[in-house]
Amino acid sequence: MMASLFAMLLGVLPTDVLACPSCTLRAPESTMRSALLLGALVLAPFLLVGVGVWAARRAMREERL
């Protein structure tokens, strides 16, 4: 009983909590990589809406046939 509770608590905790601080330090992101990531995050909703519109139009076209 106690072992399963301990295992469940370990599953909920992020693994970074158990690591030493020097192991979790990372170098900062480059400016270009950050800009690309930001651009992708900005464009993702438009891509999702575009795919949804395309799928809806295709479904409407297939219903007419």
N, C-alpha and C positions, 0 to 999 in steps of 0.2 A: 504493500500500500504506500509506504513512504518512498520507495524507489520510483514508483510510477508518478507520484506527485512531483518529485525532484526532476524527473525526465520531462514532465509537462512544463515545469517552470523554465528549464533550459531551452525548450522549444520556443517559448514565448520571448525570451531575452534575445536581443541581437548579439551576434558574435563579437562585434566591436567592443562590447562591454567587457568581455573576458580578455581581450588583448591588452598588451602593455601600451602606454601612450606613444612610445617611440616606434612601435610597429604600425600604428594607425596614421602617422603623419604622411602626407602626400605633398608632392610638389604642386604649385598652383597651375591651373589650366592655362594653356597658351591663349593669346587674344584671338587668333584665327579660329581655333577650335571652339572657343566660347561663342564667337559670332555665328559660326555654322550651326551650333546647337540652338542658339536663340532663333535663328532664321527657320530652322526645322520646326521648332515649337510654335512659331507664329504661323507657318504655312500648313501645319497639320490639320487644323479645323477646316480650312478651305478644301483640302484634299478629301477629307471625310465627307463633307457636304457634296462635293463634286461626284464622288463615287456613289453616294446615295441617290442623287438626281439621275445619274446614268442608269442605276439599277431600276429606279422607278419608271423611267422612260422605256427601258427595255421590257419590263414586265407589262406595261400598258400596250406596247407594240405586239407582244406575243398574245395578249388576250384578244386583240382584234383579228388575228389570223385564224 
